[in-house]
């Protein structure tokens, strides 16, 4: 099924599968795709599925909706199209082949044909981790890193994204004037690999990454 990949400054912060006939996008929490940024209107745009086609329509938003840099009112989405809203980029990914995942699983670990490189192994779901909050009002709380991308922090102040990769977890600054620190060093938009026991500080709150 088609999906939308939301990123900022090249860092993926969420992926949303388009499973409904109508998927809304905006700043308000009741939208299907929520982007908590002042550049995004409360009800910014809507994605409509009609058979195998997906249309996007701007809902008279304040700052407009742009596809591949061009302002649109309503347009048919093509695979690879990028929606630009403020600093955010939302990439449209059309249907993947139905047997793609199964093929990957069947080939993983099997002998590769002569002259061919081995097929890449699927994401190792055995890799897992948690974020333990060490200070502030939420001290003692644990956040399990079960999603591909987990965002932490305070929208508009400081937000970081922890992304699960085949070889572990990385952290990157997503938005806000206050940059997070990792073991006392500033974290920028370039992802940094997390190690067990690392201490993150974000918006005045200390957290510890624990690989499980």
C-alpha positions in Angstrom: 0.0 0.0 0.0 1.2 3.6 -0.6 2.7 5.6 2.3 4.0 9.0 3.2 7.5 9.5 4.7 7.8 12.7 6.7 11.2 14.2 7.2 12.9 17.5 8.2 16.4 18.5 7.0 16.8 15.0 5.6 15.9 13.2 8.9 12.9 10.9 8.8 10.6 11.5 11.7 7.5 9.4 10.8 6.0 7.0 8.2 2.3 6.8 7.6 0.6 4.1 5.6 -2.3 5.3 3.5 -5.0 2.8 4.4 -8.1 5.0 4.3 -10.0 6.7 1.4 -9.3 10.1 3.1 -6.2 10.9 5.1 -5.9 14.4 6.6 -2.7 16.4 7.2 -2.3 19.3 9.5 -1.2 20.8 12.8 -4.3 19.8 14.8 -4.0 16.6 16.8 -7.1 15.0 15.2 -5.4 14.8 11.8 -4.1 11.5 10.5 -0.7 13.0 9.8 0.1 15.5 12.5 2.9 18.1 11.9 3.1 20.3 15.0 4.7 23.4 13.4 3.4 26.9 13.0 4.1 26.8 9.2 1.4 24.1 9.0 -2.3 25.0 9.1 -4.7 23.3 11.5 -6.3 21.5 8.5 -3.7 21.9 5.8 -4.3 19.2 3.1 -6.1 16.0 2.4 -5.0 12.8 0.6 -7.8 11.0 -1.2 -7.4 7.4 -2.5 -9.5 6.6 -5.6 -8.7 3.0 -6.6 -4.9 2.9 -7.3 -4.7 6.7 -7.5 -3.9 9.1 -4.7 -4.8 12.8 -5.0 -3.7 15.6 -2.7 -5.8 18.7 -2.2 -4.8 21.9 -0.4 -7.5 22.9 2.2 -7.0 26.7 1.7 -3.9 26.6 4.0 -2.2 29.7 5.0 1.2 28.9 3.5 0.1 26.6 0.7 1.0 23.1 -0.4 3.9 22.5 -2.8 4.6 19.4 -4.8 8.2 19.2 -6.1 8.5 22.9 -5.5 5.3 24.0 -7.3 2.2 25.3 -5.5 -0.9 23.2 -6.1 -4.6 23.2 -5.3 -5.3 19.6 -6.2 -3.1 17.1 -8.0 -2.6 13.4 -8.7 0.4 12.0 -6.8 3.1 10.1 -8.6 5.6 7.8 -6.9 8.6 9.8 -5.6 6.7 13.1 -5.4 7.7 15.4 -2.5 5.3 17.6 -0.6 6.9 20.7 0.9 5.2 22.3 3.9 7.4 24.8 5.7 10.7 23.0 6.6 9.0 19.6 6.2 9.3 17.3 3.3 6.8 14.5 2.8 7.7 11.9 0.2 5.0 9.9 -1.5 5.9 6.2 -2.0 3.5 4.3 -4.3 2.6 0.6 -3.9 5.6 -1.8 -3.4 5.4 -5.1 -5.2 3.2 -7.5 -3.2 5.9 -10.2 -2.9 8.7 -7.8 -1.9 8.8 -8.5 1.8 8.3 -12.3 1.3 11.1 -12.4 -1.2 13.5 -10.7 1.2 12.6 -13.1 4.0 13.0 -16.2 1.9 16.4 -15.1 0.6 17.8 -13.9 3.9 20.6 -16.3 5.0 20.3 -18.5 1.9 23.2 -19.2 -0.4 23.6 -16.5 -3.1 23.9 -17.6 -6.7 27.5 -17.6 -8.1 28.4 -14.1 -9.3 25.7 -12.4 -7.3 26.0 -10.5 -4.0 24.0 -11.9 -1.1 20.5 -10.4 -0.7 20.4 -7.8 2.1 19.1 -9.2 5.4 15.8 -7.8 6.7 15.9 -5.4 9.7 16.9 -7.2 12.8 13.9 -6.9 15.0 15.9 -8.4 17.9 17.6 -5.1 18.3 15.7 -3.1 20.9 16.2 -0.3 23.4 14.5 2.0 25.8 14.9 5.7 26.9 14.8 6.2 30.6 13.9 9.6 31.8 16.3 10.7 34.6 15.1 14.2 35.6 12.0 16.5 35.4 8.4 15.7 36.0 8.5 12.5 34.1 11.6 11.1 35.9 11.4 7.3 36.1 9.4 6.9 33.0 10.6 4.5 30.3 9.9 4.9 26.6 10.3 1.6 24.6 11.9 2.2 21.1 9.6 -0.1 19.2 8.9 2.1 16.2 11.2 2.8 13.3 11.3 6.5 14.4 10.6 7.7 17.9 10.5 11.5 18.5 11.3 13.0 21.9 11.2 16.5 23.3 8.9 19.5 23.3 7.5 20.7 19.9 8.6 24.2 19.1 11.3 24.1 21.8 13.5 21.1 21.0 12.7 17.8 19.3 15.0 14.9 18.5 14.4 11.7 16.5 15.7 8.3 17.5 15.7 6.1 14.4 16.0 2.3 14.5 18.6 0.9 12.0 19.7 -2.6 11.2 22.8 -2.1 13.3 21.4 -0.1 16.2 19.8 3.3 17.0 20.8 6.8 15.9 19.7 10.2 17.2 19.5 13.5 15.4 18.1 17.0 16.1 14.8 17.6 14.3 13.5 21.1 15.2 13.6 23.8 17.8 16.3 26.3 18.8 17.5 24.2 21.7 19.8 21.4 20.4 20.0 18.1 22.4 23.3 17.0 23.8 24.7 13.5 23.9 27.1 12.9 26.8 27.6 16.7 26.9 28.2 17.2 23.2 25.7 19.0 20.9 23.7 16.8 18.5 23.0 18.3 15.1 21.0 17.2 12.1 23.6 14.5 11.2 22.5 11.2 12.9 24.8 9.9 15.7 24.9 6.3 16.7 23.7 5.6 20.3 25.6 3.3 22.7 24.3 1.6 25.7 24.3 3.9 28.7 24.5 7.2 26.7 22.9 10.2 28.4 20.8 12.6 26.3 19.7 16.0 27.5 16.8 17.7 25.7 14.9 20.8 26.8 16.3 20.6 30.3 15.5 16.9 30.7 18.1 14.2 31.1 17.4 10.8 29.6 19.5 7.6 29.3 19.6 5.2 26.3 19.6 1.5 27.3 20.0 -1.2 24.6 18.0 -4.3 25.6 
